[in-house]
Amino acid sequence: MGGSTVHLFVASAGVHGDPIAPVVLALALILVAAKIGGDLATRIGQPSVLGELAFGVLIGNLNLVGFDGLEPIKHDGTISMLASLGVLILLFEVGLESTISQMMKVGLSAFMVATLGVVAPFLLGWGVSAWLMPEHSIYLHIFIGATLCATSVGITARVFKDLNRSQSNEARVILGAAVIDDVMGLVILSAVTGLIVAADRGSAFTLGTIFWPLGKALVFLAGALILGAALTPRLFSFASRLKTSGVLLATGLAFCFVLSWLANAIELAPIVGAFAAGLILEKVHYEYFVDRGEHELEELIHPISSFLVPIFFVLMGMRTDLKSFAQPGVLGIAAALTVAAIIGKQACSLGVIGKGVDRLTVGLGMIPRGEVGLIFANIGLSLKVGGEHIVDAASFSAIVVMVIVTTIVTPPALKWSLGRVPKA
C-alpha cells in the first residue's frame, strides 16, 4: 500500500513525468489538511494554527499504521523551501503590524515585562534541558532556553478582542511588551545560532563567541531601523512613478528579501531581516499608492501568507515523530519544558510597574509560544556541531508538545483571569 503511494510522489518525476507533479500533489494535500485542521480548531475555540499543526502530526505519522506513502513529503527540498519562504513572509507580516513608534511609546512596564519574559524562560529552559538531558551538549541546552523565550501574542490579542477588552491596561502592556519581546527573542536566537555555527567551525566556547553574534544582531537591527527609516520613503516614492500593476507588493517583498539576505550575509537568521523590514515599513512610506486607490501592503501580503504560511506549520507537524515519544523520558522532558515555559512567563508579571494592571492576566497573556516557538525549533533542526544535529527527533517532539500545550491553555486561562478584573 505504502509503496504505490511512494511511486505517486516520487517516481512521477522520472523520465515520463514532470518534476513539478509530485510537488503540486503534495501542496494540494498540505493545503487541504491546513484548512480542515484550522476549521476544526476554530470551531472548538482554538487558534487555527493549532489545527494546522495537529493535522500535520496526523498525516505525518500514518506510517504507524503501515501507510508510508507520505514520507517523501517530509524531506522534499521544494516543499521545505516553500515552508522557509512562508516563515519569512510571516515574520514580515508580524513586523508590519508593529511600528517603531509603538516600541517607543509602550512605557517602562512593557519593557520590564518583555525583559523578564525573555530572561526567566531562557534560564529555566536551559536548566531543565541540562537536568533531564545531561548526555546532550551545552548547545542543545542553550538552544532550548532560547526557544522558550518566544511568545506568540496573536492568540492573546484574539482573546482580548473577542472579550471586548482590547483597550484594557492589561492588553496595552501585553501587546506593547510583545513587540519588544519579539525583538529580544530574535536577537537571542541570532546569538545562539551564531554560537553554534562558530562551534561547528571549531571555535572555542568563550564569551566572545556569545557576545559577537549578539552584538552583530543588535547592530544589524539598529542599522536597519535607522537607515531603513531614512531610505524607504525615497524608495517607495520612486516606485510610485512606475506605471504598471503590483508595484507596491513587489517593492515591499523585494525590501523584505534584501534585508533577509543581508541578515544571512552576516550570519544572522534571515527571519531577523524579514522582521526588521516589516518593522521599518509604515503606511506613511507608501501613502502615494494608497492615495491613488490601491490596497495597503498588509492587505496585499495576506493572500501570499495564506498560501505559504500553512505549509510551514503542516510540515512542522509532519516532522513530529510520535514514535520518539516511546523513547524513555521524552514525555517527561516535554512536561518539564511545558512547566518551565509557563512559570517563566509568569515571572514577567513582576515587571508591571504602577497600579491598575492585573499582574496575573499579564503573565497568562504571555504564555503561548505558537508559531514563533515552532520557527525557533525548525531552525534548530538545521544546526549541527561536529556533524551531529543539535535538535534531534526526541527533543524536537518535546518542544512541539510544549508549543501545543501552551497554545491550548492560554485562551481559557486568560478568559478566566479577565473575568476577575472589572472592566475599566
NORGI-V111425 format. One line per field, one symbol per residue. phi: phi as a letter, one per 40 degrees, with the letter a starting at -180 (. if undefined). Layout:
phi=???
This chain:
phi=.ccccdcccbcccccbbcdcdccccccdcccccccccccccccbgbccccccccccccccbcccbgbbccddcdbccccccccccccccccccdcccbbcccccbcgcdccccccccbcccccccdccccccbcccccccccccdcccccbbcdcccccdcccfbcccccccccccccccdcccccccdccccccccccccgcccbccccccccccccccccccccccccccdccccccccccacgcccccccccccccccccccbgbcdcccccccccccbdccbccccccgccccdcccdcccccccddccccccccccccccccdgccccccccccccccdccccccccbgbgbccccccccccccfcccccccccccccbbggbccbccccccccccdccccccccdcccccccccbccc
